[in-house]
Amino acid sequence: MADLVITASALLLPADNYTKQQGIAGATITAGQTIYLNTTTVKWHLAQCDGTAAEAGSGGLAVALNNASANQPLAYIQTGNLDFGAIITAGTFYVLSDISGGIQPVSDFITSTWLLSPIGYGTSTTTMALLTSKIGATGVALA
């Protein structure tokens, strides 16, 4: 498997069990990408697990809900359920990818220098329960 291929127009918030928040984009971001809060600029940037970008600061990780260019308003979700369309596998755990903004199954987390950052787990073939504000980046590389 590889990174999830997320279609921005397929993202749907469920009727309940989520907390939608607002911020400002610090870069060009597409709906469905993983982001982290740069606590210096207080803007959201694309996250990745290979150490070339911050995986998470005190703001944790989130998933963008809309497209935004730098300095534009950005909606995001950190907790609750998010419908990605029919690309999720029920029972599979998903983590931050080494590709900016990407999400991948934990089974594809293969490089020992990558930092493990849980995103969520599949609750159905369309829905992922997000864990980003509860766990965020662990800072732990696989041995």
Long-range contacts (C-beta under 8 A, 24 or more apart in sequence): 1-104, 1-105, 1-107, 1-108, 2-104, 2-108, 3-97, 3-99, 3-102, 3-103, 3-104, 3-108, 4-84, 4-87, 4-88, 4-94, 4-102, 4-103, 4-104, 5-87, 6-31, 6-32, 6-33, 6-84, 6-85, 6-87, 6-103, 7-32, 7-85, 8-32, 8-67, 10-83, 10-84, 10-85, 10-87, 11-65, 11-82, 11-83, 11-84, 11-85, 12-82, 12-83, 12-85, 13-65, 13-77, 13-82, 13-83, 14-80, 14-81, 14-82, 14-83, 14-127, 17-80, 17-81, 18-77, 18-79, 18-80, 18-81, 18-82, 19-77, 19-78, 19-79, 19-80, 20-65, 20-75, 20-76, 20-77, 21-62, 21-75, 21-76, 21-77, 21-78, 22-73, 22-74, 22-75, 22-76, 23-73, 23-74, 23-76, 24-71, 24-72, 24-73, 24-74, 25-68, 25-69, 25-70, 25-71, 25-72, 25-73, 25-74, 26-70, 26-71, 27-70, 28-68, 28-69, 28-70, 29-64, 29-67, 29-68, 29-74, 29-101, 30-64, 30-67, 30-101, 31-64, 31-65, 31-66, 31-67, 32-63, 32-64, 32-84, 33-63, 33-64, 33-100, 33-101, 33-102, 34-61, 34-62, 34-63, 34-64, 34-96, 34-97, 34-101, 34-102, 34-103, 34-119, 34-132, 35-61, 35-62, 35-63, 35-64, 35-74, 35-76, 35-101, 36-60, 36-61, 36-62, 36-137, 37-62, 43-70, 43-71, 44-74, 44-76, 46-100, 46-101, 47-96, 47-100, 47-101, 47-117, 47-137, 48-96, 48-97, 48-98, 48-99, 48-100, 48-101, 48-102, 49-95, 49-96, 49-97, 49-98, 49-109, 49-114, 49-115, 49-116, 49-117, 49-137, 50-98, 50-111, 50-113, 50-114, 50-115, 51-113, 51-114, 51-115, 53-100, 55-96, 55-115, 55-117, 55-136, 55-137, 55-139, 56-117, 56-132, 56-136, 56-137, 60-132, 60-133, 60-136, 61-96, 61-117, 61-119, 61-132, 61-133, 61-136, 61-137, 62-132, 62-133, 63-103, 63-119, 63-130, 63-132, 64-101, 77-130, 78-130, 78-132, 78-133, 79-130, 79-131, 79-132, 79-133, 79-134, 80-129, 80-130, 81-123, 81-127, 81-128, 81-129, 81-130, 82-120, 82-127, 82-128, 82-130, 83-126, 83-127, 84-126, 84-127, 84-128, 85-126, 86-125, 86-126, 87-126, 88-122, 88-123, 88-124, 88-125, 88-126, 88-127, 88-128, 89-122, 89-125, 90-122, 90-123, 90-124, 90-125, 91-121, 91-122, 92-121, 92-122, 93-118, 93-120, 93-121, 94-118, 94-119, 94-120, 94-121, 94-122, 94-128, 95-119, 96-137, 109-142, 111-142, 112-141, 112-142, 112-143, 113-141, 114-141, 114-142, 115-139, 115-140, 115-141, 116-140, 116-141, 116-142
